[in-house]
Each structure stands twice: as C-alpha cells, then as structure tokens.
C-alpha cells in the first residue's frame, strides 16, 4: 500500500484492487479493446462474490469508472456501484485526440521514448502549465505514469469508441451513486445527469473542490467503504483528462497520480 492510498474500510470489508491490462503484475497483449476491460471487471467481481458468498460493492474512477460501468452490465453479483468522473461518454467526440497528436504519440512510443509520451500528453493534451508539470515529475507517481505510457493513447481512443448506450445503462439495476466535483472535467460534468437518468436506481452528487491539488490527493476516502466485499476498478495511470473539442483545457482530474498501485489484495482476471 502506498502512503497516499487513504482507503477507508468498514469493519469486515476487504477491498481488492484490480490490475488492469498492462499494469502491475498483469500481462498484456497486442490487441486491445475496451470490451475486454469490461469482461475483466465482471470476472473479478464474480470471483470475489464466489469467494465471499456475498455480492460486491464496486467503485470506479475516471477510466476505471468506464470499466466499472461496462463490467456492471455483465454481472449480477454487484450490490452497489459508485462511479466517480467515469462513465461512457454521451459525446464521444469530446474525447478524440487533437489532429496529429495520436500519431506523434505512437511514434514516440515506437522509439521507446516513454517519458516523452507522457510529457507530450500533459503539455499538449491536458495543457498542464510547465510549473505544474515540473512538480508532477517530482512525485513518485511519475515513474508509474511513464511505465504505463503504452496505455495512454489506446485508452483515450477506447473512451471515444465506447459511447453511452441508454439500453445498456438500463441493465444496471443496482443502487448507483454518480460523483463529480465542481472542478471535474467538462465531459464528466456535462454527462452526469444524462447517464444518471438512464440508470434505474441512481442519484448524482457533486462536491465542492478543495484547495488541495488534484494531482496529490486521493479520492478513495469513503465511496469505497462497504460492509461486504468491494472491488475497485480505477485508473492506474490511464489516459489523463484533457481539453474537449472546444479547446478548453481541463485540470488533470486524477487525484490518481498518487494512486497508481492497488492496495489490499491484487487480483487478476483469469
């Protein structure tokens, strides 16, 4: 467990984290599709439910929220679902990379220049000021971002290729809490009410952003708390939040740069 992983657990709970494809102890492969991530989440949920004899409470943040949403469609073993700034996009065009950027990132990755991939994303896609980028590079989480550089463009593309489908949303019948903050990325804030309305048993809630930097704090302080089992599907360094199609830049939504490593039991889908 990392020092900044401030997961709060209820008595008797045991939240396992998921090593998603290409991260941690998990392997990877040449083909990547968001649907595979959804199947992985469902497989872990089913395994935890079988091992514990109880349904699972699941929390997902950002890209992990998209995976949690997709996984929830595929399993009946979820008791409650919490999604924080992560669900299928109502407007997939808001997630399309600026012209030429994806090709340049692919070229840098092919050259083995993983650090330049991450720097380019934060400079030209997230539009992070240089002073903030310098501070971010000094954080321990920076190396985890670099190690996961090969996942950045494929996950941004996966978001754009997994649009919101009301019919799929209607299959998620468990109580669902949709969370944003006052400084959440534009698409997440814009889409939350549409997605919430399509879920049979959902409510949305937005908190006021604190003065704490979004790149150093952790979101895992109460939504993950449960009295049963909890599977956490989250962004272990995944695609950073970025400007939308109108060109407005977003502050990186990841309190996740300090949250790359899973805590608790690490599980890998078979």
N, C-alpha and C positions, 0 to 999 in steps of 0.2 A: 504494500500500500504506500502510495506517495504521501508526503506530508501535507499536501494541499488537497488531498482527497477527503472531503469532510462529509462522508456519507453518514447519515443518521439512521440507525436501525432500531426498530421497535423490538421489545423483548420477544425472543423466539424466532425472529426473522433471520434470513440468511440470503442476502442478495448476491447471486453470482453475476459476474460481468461476462460479456461475450467478446472473444477475439474475432473481429470481423476479418474478411478475406484480405490477406496481405499484411496482417498486423500481428504483433506479439508472437505467440507460438504457433499461430495458424499459418498454413501454407497458402499458396496462390496458384493461379493457372493462367493460361494465355487468353482464355475467353472470359469476359466479364459482362454480367447483366444484372440489373437491379433486382430482377425477379429471383435470382439465386440468393441474394441477401435476405429477401423476404422468407424464402424457404428455410434458410439457416436459422433465422429468428424463431420461426414456428417449430423447428426441430428441437431447439434448445428449450423452448417453453414446454413442449410435450415431454422432454426428458426430465426436466425439473418437476413437473406435475406428477409424473410417474414415480419419481424417486421420493417425493414428499407426501404423495397421496392427497395433495390439495391443489386447487387452481393457483395461478401465478398472477401477481401484480407486476406490471411492466411499465418501465419509464424509458422514454427515448428523447434525446436532444438533437436538434438540427438534423443532419443526415441520419443519425440514429433514430430520430423520430419518424422519418420517412420509412426506415426499415421496420420499426415497431408497428407502424400503421399497416404496412404491407403484410407483416407476419401475423397481425391480429385477424386479418381476413382469412387466414389459412388454418387457424387452430381454434378449438373450443375450450382450451384449457387456461384462458385468461380470465381473471376475476375483475380486475380494474386496470385501466390504462391511463397513463399520464404522458402527454406529448408537449414538449417544450420547444417552441420555434421550429418544429419539424413535422411536416405532413406533405402529401402530394400537392404540387403547385397547381393552383387554379389557372394561372397564366404561365405556362412553361417558357414562353419567350423571355420572361424576366431572368431566366437562369442561363440563357445562351451566352457563351463566351464572346467577347468583342471580336470583330473580324481579325483574323491572323494570329490572335493570341494563342489559341489552342494549338495551331501548327507550330508556333515557336516554342511552346512548352514541350510539345512532343519531341522536337529536335534537340532541345537541351537535355531531355531525359535520355534520348538515344545516345548522346555524347557522354552520359554518365555524370552530368553536372547537376546533381540533385539539389544542391543548395541554391543554384541559380533559378531552378524551377520555383522553389518556394519564395525566393526574393521577388521574382517577376510577378508571381500571383499577388503578393501583398502590395507591391508597388503599383502595378498596372490594372489589377482587377479589383482588389479591395481598396486601392488608393490610400493606403496607410501612409501617414506622414513619416519622413525619414527618422525623426527623433523617436517616434513610437516603434518603428521597425528596429532601430538600434537597441531599444530597451527590450523588445521581444527576443532579439537574437541572444541577449544575455541570460534569458530564462532557461532553466533546464529543459523545458518542453521543446525548445527549438530543435534539438537533435532528433527528437521523436517526429517532428514535422518533416525534417529532412529525410529521415528513414522511410517515411510514408509518402514521399514525393510522387512516387509512381501511381498513387491512387487519386491524386487531386483532380486531374482533368477527367478521368473516367467517371468519377463520382459527380462532378458538376454536370457532365453530359448525361449521366444516369438520372439526375433530378429532372432535367428537361424532357427526358424520354419516359417519365413515369407520371403523367398528368393526373389530376384529380378526377375520379370517376364516382359520381353520386351512387351508382348502383353497387359498387364495391364498398363504399362507405356505409351503406345501409346494412351490410353484413356484420358490421362491428356493433353488436348489441349490448356490450358490457358498459358499465359506467365509465365515462371518459372525461378527463379534465384537460382542457387545452390552455396552454400557458404562453404568454408573451410578457415583455417588459415595455416600458414606454420608449426605450431605445432599440427595440427589436428591429431586425432587417425589414425593409419595406414589404417584400412579398409575404413574409410570415404575418406581419401585422394586417396587411390588406386581405389575406385569405382566411383568417381565423374564423370569422363569422360565417362565411360560406361553408367551410368544412364542418364547423360545429352544427350548423343547421341540418346538415345531411346525415349526421350520426343520430341514431335513435335515442341514445341516452347520454348526452354530452352537455357540458357547460364550459364557458370560456372565462378566463380571468387574466387581467393584466396588472402587473405590479409597477410601481414607480422605480426607475433606475436609481441606484445609489451612486455615490461619488466614487466608489471603488472601481478601478479599471476593469473593464470587461475581460481583459486578457489575463488577469491574475486571480480572479475569484472563481469559485466553483458553484455550479447550480445544484449540486446534489445534496442539499441540506434538508428538505423534507418531502418532496414529491416521491422519493424512493422508499420512504418509510412504509412498512406494511406489517401486518400481524401474521402473514403467511410467508410464502416464497416470493422473491422478487427477481426477475430477470431484467438486466439493464442493457438496452441496446442504445449505444450512443456514438457520438462522433469521436473516434480515436484517430488521430488527426485526419480529418477528412477535408472536403472542399471548404475553403474559407468563404465567409459571406462576402458579397461583392456588389458592385453597382448594378442597378437594374437597367432595363432597356432605355430608360430616360437619361441615364448617365449619372444619376445621383449616387454618391458613394455611401456605403454602409460602414459603420464601425464594426470591426470583427465581432460577431456575436458569440464567439466561443469564450465564455469563461472556460472553454475547453482546452486552450493551450496548456493549462496546468492539469489537464485531466485525461492524458492520453492512456495511462496504464489502468487496466481494470483492477478493482480491489475485490476482496472476497475470493471465492472460488472462480477460477478461469475455466470456461467451458468452450469446447469446440464442437460444432455440429459434425456428425458422422459423414 
